[in-house]
Amino acid sequence: MEKLTNKEEEIMQALWKAESAFVKDLLPYFTNPPLHYNTVSTIIRNLEEKGYVNHRSFGNTHEYFPLISKEEYQNQFVINKLVGDYFDNSYKNLVSYFAQNDKVSADELREILRMIEQNE
């Protein structure tokens, strides 16, 4: 799968929240700036061609649903790219960065350690 454009990611964010939706149901997610129906429709068809979305037909209308979960996308593109591009492929460097810049507290780090230990 290829990485999505910013607009495609926005549409996917809305679709992940909605779980399944007709194009008209996605429009309220885009208010600043608002997106036109045809724009959303075109982008969602592109997402379908890329294998991220599928649909169920109801006459001439389509209800769209994601084929990839938000977590799968994050793991494949967002987190791995972030760690690779900015933290030398080291999750330790990532966590260290957040700890050093007061983005994560000692209590949160202890909670993360407990979660890691429970999964071992």
C-alpha distances in whole Angstrom, upper triangle without the diagonal:
4,7,9,13,15,17,13,13,17,17,14,17,19,18,17,21,22,20,21,22,24,23,26,26,23,26,28,25,25,29,29,28,28,25,27,26,24,22,21,21,19,16,15,15,13,11,12,11,7,7,8,12,15,18,22,24,28,30,28,26,23,22,18,17,14,11,10,13,14,14,11,10,13,12,9,10,13,15,14,14,17,19,18,19,22,23,23,21,23,23,27,27,25,28,30,29,30,33,34,34,35,32,32,35,37,37,33,33,35,33,30,32,33,30,29,32,32,28,30
4,6,9,13,14,11,12,15,15,14,16,19,18,18,21,23,21,22,23,24,23,26,26,23,25,27,24,24,27,27,26,26,23,25,24,23,20,19,20,18,15,15,15,12,10,12,11,7,9,10,13,16,20,23,26,29,31,29,27,24,23,19,18,15,14,12,15,15,16,13,10,13,13,10,9,12,15,14,13,16,18,17,17,20,22,22,20,23,23,27,26,24,27,30,28,28,32,33,32,34,30,31,35,37,37,33,33,36,34,31,33,34,31,30,33,33,30,32
4,7,9,12,9,9,13,13,12,14,17,17,16,19,21,20,21,22,23,22,25,24,21,23,25,21,21,24,24,23,24,21,23,23,22,19,18,19,17,14,15,16,12,11,14,13,10,11,10,14,17,21,24,27,30,31,30,27,24,23,19,18,15,14,12,14,13,14,12,9,10,12,9,7,9,12,12,10,13,16,15,15,18,20,20,18,21,21,25,24,22,24,27,25,25,29,30,29,30,27,28,32,34,34,31,30,33,32,28,31,33,29,29,32,32,29,31
4,6,8,6,6,9,10,9,11,14,14,14,17,19,18,19,19,20,19,22,21,18,19,21,18,18,21,20,20,20,18,20,20,19,16,14,16,14,11,12,13,10,8,12,12,9,11,9,12,16,19,22,24,27,29,27,24,22,21,17,16,13,14,12,14,12,15,13,10,11,14,11,9,10,14,14,13,15,18,18,17,20,22,23,21,24,23,27,26,23,26,29,27,26,30,31,29,31,27,29,32,35,35,31,31,34,32,30,32,34,31,30,34,34,31,33
4,6,5,6,9,10,10,12,14,15,16,18,20,20,20,20,21,18,21,21,18,18,20,17,16,19,18,17,18,15,17,18,17,14,13,15,13,10,12,14,11,10,14,14,12,14,12,15,18,21,24,26,28,30,27,25,22,22,19,18,16,17,16,17,15,17,17,13,14,16,15,12,12,16,17,14,16,19,19,18,20,23,24,23,25,25,28,27,24,27,29,27,27,30,31,29,31,28,29,33,36,36,32,33,36,34,31,34,36,33,33,36,36,34,36
4,5,5,6,9,10,10,13,14,15,17,19,19,20,20,21,18,20,20,16,16,18,15,13,16,15,14,15,14,16,17,17,14,13,16,14,11,13,15,13,12,16,17,15,17,14,16,20,22,25,27,29,31,28,25,23,22,19,19,17,18,17,17,15,17,17,13,14,17,16,13,12,16,17,15,16,19,20,18,19,22,24,23,25,25,28,26,23,26,28,25,25,29,30,27,28,25,27,31,34,34,30,31,34,32,30,33,35,32,32,36,36,34,36
4,5,5,6,9,10,11,12,14,16,17,18,18,17,17,14,17,17,13,13,15,12,11,14,13,12,12,10,13,14,13,10,9,12,11,8,10,13,11,11,14,15,14,16,14,15,18,19,23,24,26,27,25,22,20,19,16,17,15,18,17,17,15,18,18,15,16,19,18,15,15,19,20,18,19,23,23,22,23,26,28,27,29,28,31,30,27,29,31,29,28,32,33,30,31,28,30,33,36,36,33,34,37,35,32,36,37,34,34,38,38,35,38
4,5,5,6,9,10,10,12,14,15,16,16,15,16,14,16,16,13,14,16,13,12,16,16,15,15,12,14,14,14,11,9,11,10,6,8,10,8,7,11,12,11,12,10,11,14,16,20,21,24,25,23,20,18,17,14,14,12,14,13,14,13,16,16,12,14,17,16,13,14,17,19,17,19,22,22,22,23,26,27,26,28,27,31,30,26,29,31,29,28,32,33,31,32,29,30,34,36,36,32,33,36,34,31,35,36,33,33,36,36,33,36
4,5,5,6,9,10,10,12,14,15,15,16,17,15,18,17,13,15,16,13,12,16,16,15,16,14,16,17,17,14,12,14,14,10,10,13,12,9,13,15,12,14,10,12,16,18,21,23,25,28,26,22,20,18,15,14,12,14,12,12,10,13,13,10,11,14,13,11,11,14,16,15,16,19,20,19,21,23,25,23,25,24,27,26,23,25,28,26,25,28,30,28,28,25,26,30,33,32,29,29,32,30,28,31,32,29,29,33,32,30,33
4,5,5,6,9,10,11,13,14,15,14,15,13,15,14,10,11,12,9,9,12,12,12,12,11,14,14,15,12,10,13,13,10,11,14,13,11,15,17,15,16,13,13,17,18,21,23,25,27,25,22,19,18,15,14,13,16,14,14,12,15,16,13,13,17,17,15,14,17,19,18,18,22,23,22,23,25,28,26,28,26,29,28,25,27,29,27,26,29,31,28,29,25,27,30,33,33,29,30,33,31,29,32,33,30,31,35,34,32,35
4,5,5,6,9,10,11,12,12,11,12,10,12,11,8,10,11,9,9,13,14,13,12,10,12,12,13,10,7,10,11,8,7,11,11,9,12,14,13,14,11,11,13,15,18,19,21,23,21,18,15,14,11,11,10,13,13,13,12,16,16,13,15,18,18,16,16,19,21,20,21,24,25,25,26,28,30,29,30,29,32,31,28,29,32,30,29,32,34,32,32,28,30,33,36,35,31,33,35,33,31,34,35,32,33,36,35,33,36
4,5,5,6,8,10,10,11,11,13,12,15,13,10,12,14,11,12,16,17,17,16,14,16,15,16,14,11,12,13,10,8,12,11,8,11,14,12,12,8,9,12,14,17,19,21,24,22,19,16,14,10,9,8,10,10,9,8,12,12,10,12,15,15,14,14,17,19,18,19,22,23,23,25,26,28,26,28,26,29,29,26,27,30,29,27,31,33,31,31,27,28,31,34,33,29,30,33,30,28,31,32,29,29,33,32,29,32
4,5,5,6,9,10,12,12,14,14,15,13,10,12,13,9,11,14,15,16,15,14,17,17,18,16,13,15,16,13,12,15,15,12,15,18,16,16,12,12,15,17,19,22,23,26,25,21,18,16,13,12,10,13,11,10,8,11,13,11,11,15,15,14,13,16,18,18,18,21,23,23,24,25,28,26,27,25,28,28,24,25,28,27,25,28,30,28,28,24,25,28,31,30,26,28,30,27,26,29,30,26,28,31,30,28,31
4,5,5,6,8,9,9,11,11,12,10,6,9,9,6,9,12,14,14,13,12,15,14,16,14,11,13,15,12,11,15,15,13,15,18,17,17,13,12,15,15,18,20,21,24,22,18,16,14,11,11,10,14,13,12,11,14,16,14,15,18,19,18,17,20,22,22,22,25,27,27,27,29,31,30,31,28,32,31,28,29,32,30,28,31,33,31,30,27,28,31,33,32,29,31,33,30,28,32,32,29,30,34,33,31,34
4,5,5,6,6,7,10,10,12,9,7,11,12,9,12,15,17,18,16,14,16,15,16,15,11,12,14,12,10,13,14,11,12,16,15,14,11,9,11,12,14,17,18,21,20,16,13,11,8,7,7,10,11,10,10,13,14,13,15,18,18,18,17,20,22,23,23,26,27,28,29,30,32,30,31,29,32,32,29,30,33,32,30,33,35,33,33,29,30,32,35,34,30,32,34,31,29,32,33,29,30,34,32,30,33
4,6,5,8,10,13,13,15,13,11,14,14,11,14,17,19,20,19,18,20,18,20,18,15,16,18,15,13,16,16,13,14,18,16,15,11,10,13,14,16,19,21,24,23,20,16,13,11,8,7,10,9,7,7,10,12,11,12,15,16,16,16,18,20,21,21,24,25,26,27,28,30,28,28,26,29,30,26,27,30,29,27,30,33,31,30,26,27,29,32,30,27,28,30,27,26,29,29,25,27,30,28,26,30
4,6,8,10,13,14,15,11,10,13,12,10,13,16,18,19,18,17,19,18,21,19,16,17,19,17,15,18,19,16,17,21,20,18,15,14,16,16,18,21,21,25,24,20,18,14,12,10,10,13,13,11,9,12,15,14,15,18,19,19,18,20,23,23,23,26,28,28,29,30,32,30,30,28,31,31,27,28,31,30,27,30,33,31,30,26,26,29,31,30,26,28,30,27,26,29,29,26,28,31,29,27,31
4,5,6,10,11,12,8,8,11,11,10,13,16,19,19,18,17,18,17,19,18,14,16,18,16,14,17,19,16,16,20,20,18,15,13,14,14,15,17,18,21,21,17,14,11,10,9,10,13,14,12,12,15,17,16,18,21,22,21,21,23,26,26,26,29,31,31,32,33,35,33,34,31,34,35,31,31,35,33,31,34,36,34,33,30,30,32,35,33,30,32,34,30,29,33,32,29,31,34,32,30,34
4,7,11,13,14,11,11,14,15,13,16,19,22,23,21,19,21,19,21,20,16,17,19,17,14,16,18,15,15,19,18,16,13,11,12,12,13,16,17,21,21,17,14,10,9,6,7,10,11,10,11,14,15,15,17,19,20,20,20,22,24,25,26,28,30,31,32,33,35,32,33,30,33,34,31,31,35,34,31,34,37,35,34,31,30,33,35,33,30,32,33,30,29,32,31,28,29,32,30,28,32
4,7,10,12,9,9,13,14,13,16,19,22,22,20,18,19,16,18,18,14,14,17,15,12,14,16,14,13,17,17,15,13,10,10,9,10,12,13,17,17,13,10,7,5,4,7,10,12,12,13,17,17,17,19,22,22,22,23,25,27,27,28,31,32,33,34,35,37,34,36,33,37,37,34,34,38,37,35,38,40,38,38,34,34,37,39,37,34,35,37,34,32,35,35,31,33,36,34,32,35
4,6,8,6,7,10,12,12,14,17,20,20,17,16,16,13,15,15,12,12,15,14,11,13,16,14,14,17,18,17,14,11,11,9,10,12,12,15,14,11,8,5,5,7,10,13,15,15,16,19,20,19,21,24,24,24,24,27,29,29,30,33,34,34,35,37,39,37,38,36,39,39,36,36,40,38,36,39,42,40,39,35,36,38,41,39,36,38,39,36,35,38,38,34,36,39,37,35,38
4,5,5,7,9,12,12,14,17,20,20,17,14,14,11,12,13,10,9,13,13,10,12,15,14,14,17,18,18,16,12,12,9,10,10,10,12,11,8,6,5,6,9,12,15,18,18,19,22,23,22,24,27,26,26,26,29,31,31,32,35,36,36,38,39,41,39,40,38,42,42,38,39,43,41,39,42,44,42,42,38,39,41,44,43,39,41,43,40,38,42,41,38,39,42,40,39,42
4,5,5,7,10,11,12,14,17,17,13,11,10,7,9,10,7,6,10,10,8,10,13,13,13,16,17,17,15,12,13,11,12,12,13,14,12,9,8,8,8,11,13,16,18,19,19,23,23,21,24,27,26,25,25,28,30,30,31,34,35,34,36,38,40,38,40,38,41,41,37,39,42,40,38,41,43,41,41,37,38,41,44,43,39,41,43,40,39,42,42,39,40,43,42,40,43
4,5,5,8,10,11,13,16,16,12,11,10,7,10,11,9,9,13,13,12,14,17,16,17,20,21,21,19,16,16,14,15,15,14,15,14,10,10,10,11,14,16,20,21,22,21,25,26,24,26,29,29,28,28,31,33,33,33,36,37,37,38,40,42,41,42,40,43,43,39,40,43,41,39,43,45,42,42,38,39,42,45,43,40,42,44,41,40,44,44,40,42,45,43,42,45
4,6,7,8,11,13,16,16,13,12,12,10,13,14,10,11,15,14,13,15,18,17,17,21,21,21,18,15,16,14,15,15,15,17,16,12,11,9,10,12,15,18,20,19,19,23,24,22,24,27,27,27,26,29,31,31,32,35,36,36,37,39,41,39,40,38,41,41,37,38,41,39,37,40,42,40,39,36,36,39,42,40,37,39,41,38,37,41,40,37,39,42,40,39,42
4,6,6,8,10,13,14,11,10,10,9,12,11,8,10,13,12,10,14,15,14,15,19,19,19,16,14,15,14,16,17,17,19,17,14,12,11,10,11,13,17,18,17,17,20,21,20,21,24,25,23,23,26,28,28,28,31,33,32,33,35,37,36,37,35,38,38,34,35,38,36,34,37,39,37,36,33,34,36,39,38,35,37,39,36,35,38,38,35,37,40,38,37,40
4,5,6,8,11,11,8,7,8,7,10,10,8,10,13,12,12,15,17,16,18,21,21,22,19,17,18,17,19,19,19,21,19,15,15,14,13,15,17,20,21,21,20,23,24,22,23,27,27,25,25,28,30,29,30,33,34,33,34,37,39,37,39,37,40,39,36,37,39,37,35,38,40,37,37,34,35,38,41,40,37,39,41,38,37,41,41,38,39,43,41,40,43
4,5,6,10,11,8,9,11,11,14,13,11,14,17,16,15,19,20,19,21,24,24,24,21,19,21,20,21,22,21,23,22,18,18,16,16,17,18,22,22,21,20,23,25,23,24,27,28,26,25,28,31,30,30,33,35,34,34,37,39,38,39,36,39,39,35,36,39,36,34,37,39,36,35,32,33,36,39,38,35,37,39,36,36,39,39,37,38,42,40,39,43
4,6,9,10,8,9,12,12,15,13,11,14,16,14,14,18,19,17,19,22,22,22,19,17,20,19,21,22,23,25,23,19,18,16,15,16,16,20,20,18,17,20,22,20,20,24,25,23,21,24,27,26,26,29,31,30,31,33,35,34,35,33,35,35,31,32,35,33,30,33,35,32,32,28,30,32,36,35,31,34,36,33,32,36,36,33,35,38,37,36,39
4,6,6,5,6,9,10,13,11,10,13,15,13,14,17,18,17,20,22,22,23,20,19,21,21,23,24,24,26,24,20,19,18,17,18,18,22,21,21,19,22,24,21,21,25,25,23,22,25,27,26,26,29,31,30,30,33,35,34,35,33,36,35,32,33,35,33,31,34,36,33,32,29,31,34,37,36,33,35,38,35,34,38,38,36,37,41,40,38,41
4,5,4,7,10,12,15,13,13,16,18,17,17,21,21,21,23,26,26,26,23,22,25,24,26,27,27,28,26,23,22,21,20,21,22,25,25,24,22,25,27,24,24,28,29,26,25,27,30,29,28,32,33,32,32,35,37,37,38,36,38,37,33,34,37,34,32,35,36,33,33,30,32,34,38,37,34,37,39,37,36,40,40,38,39,43,42,41,44
3,5,8,12,14,17,14,14,18,19,17,19,22,22,22,25,27,26,27,24,24,26,27,29,30,30,31,29,26,25,24,23,23,23,27,26,25,22,26,27,24,24,28,28,26,24,26,29,28,27,30,32,30,30,33,35,35,36,34,37,35,32,33,35,32,30,33,34,31,31,28,30,33,37,36,34,36,39,36,35,39,40,38,39,43,42,41,44
4,6,10,13,15,12,13,16,17,16,18,21,21,21,24,25,25,27,24,23,26,26,28,29,29,31,28,25,24,24,22,23,23,27,26,26,23,26,28,25,25,28,28,26,24,27,30,28,27,31,32,30,30,33,36,36,37,35,38,36,33,34,36,33,32,35,36,33,33,30,32,35,39,39,36,38,41,39,37,41,42,39,41,44,44,42,45
4,7,9,12,10,10,14,15,14,16,19,19,19,22,24,24,25,23,22,24,23,26,26,26,27,24,22,21,21,20,21,22,25,25,25,23,26,28,25,25,29,29,26,25,28,31,29,29,33,34,32,33,35,38,37,39,37,40,38,35,36,39,36,34,37,38,35,35,32,34,37,41,40,37,39,42,40,38,42,43,40,42,45,44,43,46
4,7,8,6,7,10,11,11,12,15,16,16,19,21,21,22,20,19,21,21,23,23,23,24,22,19,18,18,17,19,20,23,23,23,22,25,26,23,24,28,27,25,24,28,30,28,28,32,33,31,32,35,37,36,38,37,40,38,35,37,39,36,35,38,39,36,37,33,35,39,42,41,38,40,43,40,39,42,43,40,41,45,44,42,45
4,5,5,7,9,10,11,12,14,16,17,19,20,21,23,21,19,21,20,22,22,22,22,19,17,17,18,17,20,21,24,25,25,24,28,28,25,27,30,30,27,27,31,33,31,31,35,36,34,35,38,40,39,41,40,43,42,38,40,43,40,38,42,43,40,40,37,39,42,46,45,42,43,46,44,42,46,46,43,44,48,47,45,48
4,5,5,6,9,10,11,12,14,15,16,18,20,21,19,17,18,17,18,18,18,18,15,13,13,14,14,17,19,22,23,24,23,27,27,25,27,30,29,27,27,31,33,31,32,36,36,35,37,39,41,40,42,40,44,43,39,41,44,41,40,43,45,42,42,39,40,43,46,46,42,44,47,44,42,46,46,43,44,48,46,44,47
4,6,5,6,9,10,11,12,14,15,17,18,20,19,17,18,17,19,18,19,18,15,13,14,15,15,18,19,22,23,25,24,28,28,25,27,30,29,27,28,31,33,31,32,36,36,35,37,39,41,40,42,41,44,43,40,42,44,42,41,44,46,43,43,40,42,45,48,47,44,45,48,46,44,47,48,44,45,49,48,46,48
4,5,5,6,9,10,11,12,14,16,17,19,17,16,17,17,20,20,21,21,18,16,15,16,15,17,18,21,22,23,22,26,25,22,24,27,26,24,24,28,29,28,29,32,33,31,33,36,37,36,38,37,41,40,36,38,41,39,37,41,42,40,40,37,39,42,45,45,41,42,45,43,41,44,45,42,43,46,45,43,46
4,5,5,6,9,10,10,12,14,15,16,15,13,15,14,17,17,18,19,17,14,13,13,12,14,15,17,19,19,19,23,23,20,22,25,24,22,22,26,28,26,27,31,31,30,32,35,36,35,37,36,39,38,35,37,39,37,36,39,41,38,39,35,37,40,43,42,39,40,43,40,38,42,42,39,40,43,42,40,43
4,6,5,6,9,10,11,12,14,15,14,12,13,12,14,14,16,16,13,11,10,11,10,13,14,17,19,20,20,24,24,21,24,26,25,24,24,28,29,28,30,33,33,33,34,37,38,37,39,38,41,40,37,39,42,40,39,42,44,41,42,38,39,43,46,45,41,43,45,42,40,44,44,41,42,45,44,41,44
4,6,5,6,9,10,11,13,14,14,13,14,14,17,16,18,19,15,14,13,14,13,15,16,18,19,21,21,24,23,21,23,26,24,23,24,27,28,27,29,32,32,31,33,36,37,35,38,37,40,40,37,39,41,39,38,42,43,41,42,38,40,43,46,46,42,43,46,43,41,44,45,41,42,45,44,42,45
4,5,5,6,9,10,11,13,11,11,13,14,17,18,20,21,18,16,14,14,12,14,13,15,16,18,17,21,20,17,20,22,21,19,20,24,25,23,25,28,28,27,29,32,33,32,34,33,37,36,33,35,38,36,35,38,40,37,38,35,36,40,42,42,38,39,42,40,37,40,41,38,38,42,41,38,41
4,5,5,6,9,10,11,9,7,9,10,13,14,17,18,16,13,11,11,8,10,10,12,14,16,16,19,19,16,19,22,20,19,20,23,25,24,25,29,29,28,31,33,34,32,34,33,37,36,33,35,38,36,35,38,40,38,39,35,36,39,42,41,38,39,41,38,36,39,40,36,37,40,39,37,39
4,5,5,6,9,10,10,8,9,10,13,13,16,17,14,13,10,12,9,12,12,13,15,18,18,22,20,18,21,23,22,21,22,26,26,26,28,31,30,30,33,35,36,34,36,35,39,38,36,38,41,39,38,41,43,41,42,38,39,43,45,44,41,42,44,41,39,42,43,39,39,43,42,39,41
4,5,5,6,9,9,9,11,12,16,17,20,21,18,16,14,15,12,13,13,13,15,17,18,21,19,16,19,22,19,18,20,23,24,23,25,28,27,27,30,32,33,31,33,33,36,36,33,35,38,36,36,39,41,39,40,36,38,41,44,43,39,40,43,40,38,41,42,38,38,41,41,38,40
4,5,5,6,5,6,8,11,15,16,19,21,19,17,14,13,10,10,9,10,11,13,14,17,15,13,16,18,16,15,17,21,21,20,23,25,25,25,28,30,31,28,31,30,34,33,30,33,36,34,33,37,38,37,37,34,35,38,40,40,36,37,39,37,34,37,38,34,34,38,37,34,37
4,5,5,6,4,6,8,12,14,17,18,17,15,12,12,9,9,9,9,11,14,16,18,17,15,18,20,18,18,20,23,24,23,26,28,28,28,31,33,33,31,33,32,36,36,33,35,38,37,36,39,41,40,40,37,37,41,43,42,38,39,41,39,36,39,39,36,36,39,38,35,37
4,5,8,8,9,11,15,16,19,20,19,17,15,15,12,13,12,12,13,17,18,21,18,16,20,21,19,18,21,24,24,23,26,28,28,28,31,33,33,31,33,33,37,37,34,36,39,38,37,41,42,41,42,38,39,43,45,44,41,41,43,41,38,41,41,38,37,41,40,37,39
4,6,8,10,13,17,19,22,23,22,20,17,17,14,13,11,10,11,14,16,18,15,13,17,18,15,15,17,20,20,19,22,25,24,24,27,29,29,27,30,29,33,33,30,33,36,34,34,37,39,38,39,35,36,39,42,41,37,38,40,38,35,37,38,35,34,38,37,34,36
4,6,7,11,15,17,20,22,21,19,16,15,12,11,9,7,8,12,14,16,13,12,16,17,14,15,18,20,20,20,23,25,25,25,28,30,30,27,30,29,33,33,30,32,36,35,34,37,39,38,39,35,36,39,41,40,36,37,39,36,33,36,37,33,32,36,35,31,33
4,7,11,14,17,20,22,21,19,15,14,10,9,6,5,6,9,11,13,11,9,13,15,13,13,15,18,19,19,21,23,23,24,26,28,29,26,28,27,31,31,28,30,33,32,31,34,37,35,36,32,33,36,38,37,33,34,36,33,31,33,34,30,30,34,32,29,32
4,7,11,13,16,19,18,15,11,10,7,6,4,5,8,10,12,15,14,12,16,18,16,17,18,21,22,22,24,27,27,28,30,31,32,30,32,30,34,34,31,33,36,35,34,37,39,38,38,34,35,38,40,39,35,36,38,35,33,36,36,32,32,36,34,31,34
4,7,10,13,16,15,13,9,8,6,6,6,7,10,13,15,18,16,16,19,21,19,20,22,25,25,26,28,30,30,31,33,35,36,33,35,33,37,38,35,36,40,38,37,40,43,41,41,38,38,41,43,42,38,39,41,38,35,38,38,34,35,38,36,33,36
4,6,10,12,12,9,6,5,4,6,9,10,13,15,18,20,19,19,22,24,23,24,25,28,29,29,31,33,34,34,37,38,39,36,38,37,40,41,38,39,42,41,40,43,45,44,44,40,40,43,45,44,40,41,43,40,38,41,40,37,37,40,38,36,39
4,7,10,10,9,6,5,7,8,11,12,16,18,20,23,22,22,25,27,26,27,28,31,32,33,34,37,37,38,40,41,42,40,41,40,43,44,41,42,45,44,43,46,48,47,46,42,43,45,47,46,42,44,45,42,40,43,42,39,39,42,40,38,40
4,6,7,6,5,6,9,11,15,16,19,21,24,27,26,25,29,30,29,30,31,34,35,35,37,40,40,41,43,44,45,43,45,43,46,47,44,45,49,47,46,49,51,49,49,45,46,48,51,49,46,47,49,45,44,46,46,42,43,46,44,41,44
4,6,5,6,8,11,14,17,19,22,24,26,29,28,28,31,33,32,33,34,37,38,38,40,42,43,43,45,47,48,46,47,45,49,49,46,47,51,49,48,51,53,51,51,47,47,50,52,50,47,49,50,47,45,48,48,44,45,48,46,43,46
4,6,8,11,14,17,20,22,25,27,29,32,31,31,34,36,35,35,36,39,40,41,42,45,45,46,48,49,51,48,50,48,52,52,49,50,54,52,51,54,56,54,54,50,50,53,55,54,50,52,54,50,49,52,51,48,49,51,49,47,50
4,7,10,13,17,20,21,25,27,28,31,31,30,33,35,34,34,35,38,39,39,41,43,44,44,46,48,49,47,49,47,51,51,48,49,52,51,49,53,55,53,52,49,49,52,55,53,50,51,53,50,48,52,51,48,49,52,50,47,50
4,7,10,13,17,19,22,23,25,28,28,27,30,32,31,31,32,35,36,36,38,40,41,41,43,45,46,44,46,44,48,48,44,46,49,48,46,49,51,49,49,45,46,49,51,50,46,48,50,47,45,48,48,44,45,48,46,44,47
4,6,10,13,15,18,20,21,25,24,23,26,28,28,28,29,32,33,33,35,37,38,38,40,42,43,41,42,41,44,45,41,42,46,44,43,46,48,46,46,42,43,46,48,47,43,45,46,43,42,45,44,41,42,45,43,41,43
4,7,10,13,16,17,19,22,22,21,24,26,26,26,27,29,31,31,33,35,36,36,38,40,41,39,40,38,42,42,39,40,43,42,40,43,46,44,43,40,40,43,45,43,40,42,43,40,38,41,41,37,39,42,39,37,40
4,7,10,12,14,15,19,18,17,20,23,22,22,23,26,27,27,29,31,32,33,35,36,37,35,37,35,38,39,35,36,40,39,37,40,42,41,40,37,37,40,42,41,37,39,40,37,36,39,38,35,36,39,37,35,38
4,7,9,10,12,15,15,15,17,20,19,20,21,23,25,25,27,29,30,31,32,34,35,32,34,32,35,36,33,34,37,36,34,37,40,38,38,34,34,37,39,38,34,36,37,34,32,35,35,31,32,35,33,31,34
4,5,7,9,12,11,11,14,16,15,16,17,19,21,22,23,25,26,27,29,30,31,29,30,28,32,32,29,30,34,33,31,34,37,35,35,32,32,34,37,35,32,33,34,31,29,32,32,28,29,32,31,28,31
4,7,10,12,10,10,14,15,14,15,17,19,20,21,23,25,25,27,29,30,30,27,29,28,31,32,29,30,34,33,32,35,37,36,36,33,32,35,37,36,32,33,35,32,29,32,32,28,28,31,30,27,29
4,7,8,6,7,10,11,11,12,14,16,16,18,20,21,22,23,25,26,27,24,25,24,27,28,25,27,30,29,28,31,34,33,33,29,29,32,34,33,29,29,31,28,26,28,29,25,25,28,27,24,26
4,5,5,6,9,10,11,12,13,14,16,17,19,20,22,23,24,25,26,23,24,22,25,26,23,24,28,27,26,29,31,30,30,26,26,29,30,29,26,26,28,25,23,25,26,22,22,25,24,21,24
4,6,5,6,9,10,11,10,12,14,15,16,18,19,21,22,22,24,21,22,20,23,24,21,22,25,24,23,26,28,27,27,23,23,26,28,27,23,24,26,23,21,24,24,21,21,25,24,21,24
4,5,5,6,8,10,10,10,12,14,15,16,18,19,20,20,22,19,19,17,20,21,18,19,23,22,21,23,26,25,25,22,21,24,25,24,21,21,23,20,18,21,21,17,18,21,20,18,20
4,5,5,6,9,10,10,11,13,15,16,17,19,20,21,22,18,19,18,21,22,19,21,24,24,23,26,28,28,28,24,24,27,28,27,24,24,26,23,20,23,23,20,19,23,22,19,21
4,5,5,6,7,9,10,11,13,15,16,17,19,19,20,18,19,18,21,22,19,21,24,23,22,25,28,27,27,24,24,27,29,28,25,25,27,25,22,24,25,22,22,25,25,22,24
4,6,6,5,6,8,9,10,12,13,15,16,16,18,15,16,15,18,18,15,17,20,19,18,21,24,23,23,20,20,23,25,25,21,21,24,21,19,21,23,19,19,23,22,20,22
4,6,6,5,6,9,10,11,12,14,16,15,16,13,14,13,16,17,15,16,19,19,19,21,24,23,24,21,20,24,25,25,21,21,23,21,18,20,21,18,17,21,21,18,20
4,6,7,6,8,11,11,12,14,16,16,17,13,15,15,18,19,17,19,22,21,21,24,26,26,27,24,24,27,28,28,25,24,26,25,21,23,25,21,20,24,24,21,22
4,6,6,6,8,10,10,11,14,15,16,13,15,15,19,18,16,18,21,20,20,23,25,24,25,22,23,26,28,28,25,24,27,25,22,24,26,23,22,26,26,23,25
4,6,5,6,9,10,10,12,13,15,13,14,13,17,16,13,16,19,17,17,20,22,21,22,19,19,23,25,26,22,22,25,23,20,22,24,22,21,25,25,23,25
4,5,5,6,8,10,10,11,12,10,11,10,13,13,10,12,15,14,14,17,19,19,20,17,17,20,22,23,19,18,21,20,17,19,21,18,18,21,22,20,21
4,5,5,6,8,10,10,11,8,10,9,13,13,11,14,16,16,16,19,21,21,22,19,20,23,24,25,22,20,23,22,19,20,23,20,18,22,23,20,21
4,6,5,6,8,9,10,9,11,12,15,14,12,15,17,16,17,20,21,21,23,20,21,24,26,27,24,23,26,25,21,23,26,23,22,25,27,24,25
4,5,5,6,7,9,8,10,10,13,11,9,12,14,12,13,17,17,17,19,16,17,21,23,24,21,20,23,23,19,21,24,22,21,24,26,23,25
4,6,6,5,7,5,6,6,10,8,7,10,12,11,12,15,16,16,19,16,17,20,21,23,20,18,21,21,18,19,22,20,18,22,24,21,22
4,6,6,5,4,7,9,12,11,10,14,15,14,16,19,19,19,22,20,20,24,25,27,23,22,25,25,21,22,25,23,21,25,26,24,24
4,6,7,7,10,12,14,12,11,15,16,14,16,19,19,19,21,19,21,24,26,28,25,23,27,27,23,25,28,26,24,28,29,27,28
4,6,8,9,10,12,9,8,12,12,10,13,16,15,15,18,16,18,21,23,25,22,21,24,24,21,23,26,25,23,26,28,26,27
4,6,6,7,8,6,6,10,10,9,11,14,14,14,17,16,17,20,21,23,20,18,22,22,19,20,23,22,20,23,26,24,24
4,5,9,10,8,9,12,12,12,15,17,17,18,21,19,20,23,24,26,23,21,24,25,21,22,25,24,21,24,27,25,25
4,7,9,8,9,12,13,13,15,17,18,19,21,20,20,23,23,25,22,20,23,23,19,20,23,21,19,22,24,22,22
4,5,5,7,9,10,11,13,14,15,17,19,18,17,20,20,22,19,17,19,20,16,17,20,19,16,19,22,20,19
4,5,5,6,8,10,11,12,14,15,17,15,14,17,17,19,16,13,16,16,13,13,17,15,13,16,18,17,17
4,5,5,6,8,10,10,12,14,16,15,13,15,15,17,15,12,15,16,12,12,16,16,13,16,19,17,17
4,6,5,6,9,10,10,12,14,14,13,16,16,19,16,14,17,18,15,15,19,19,17,19,22,21,21
4,5,5,7,9,10,11,13,11,11,14,15,17,14,12,16,16,13,15,18,17,16,19,21,20,21
4,5,5,6,9,10,11,9,8,11,11,14,11,9,12,13,10,11,15,14,13,16,19,18,19
4,5,5,6,8,10,10,9,11,12,14,13,10,13,15,13,13,17,17,16,18,21,21,21
4,5,5,6,9,8,9,12,13,16,14,12,16,17,15,16,20,20,19,21,24,23,24
4,6,5,6,5,6,9,11,13,11,10,14,15,13,15,18,18,17,20,22,22,23
4,6,5,6,5,7,8,11,10,8,12,13,12,13,17,17,17,19,22,22,23
4,6,8,8,10,11,14,13,12,15,17,16,17,20,21,20,23,25,26,26
4,5,8,10,12,15,14,13,17,18,17,19,22,22,22,25,27,27,28
4,5,7,9,12,11,11,15,16,15,17,20,20,21,23,25,26,27
4,7,10,12,10,11,14,14,14,16,19,19,19,22,24,24,26
4,7,8,6,7,10,11,10,13,15,15,16,19,20,21,23
4,5,5,6,9,10,11,12,14,15,17,18,20,21,23
4,5,5,6,9,10,10,12,14,15,16,18,20,21
4,5,5,6,9,10,11,12,14,15,17,19,20
4,5,5,6,9,10,11,12,14,15,17,19
4,5,5,6,9,10,10,12,14,15,17
4,5,5,6,9,10,10,12,14,16
4,5,5,6,9,10,11,13,15
4,5,5,6,9,10,11,13
4,5,5,6,9,10,11
4,5,5,6,9,10
4,5,5,6,9
4,5,5,7
4,5,5
4,6
4
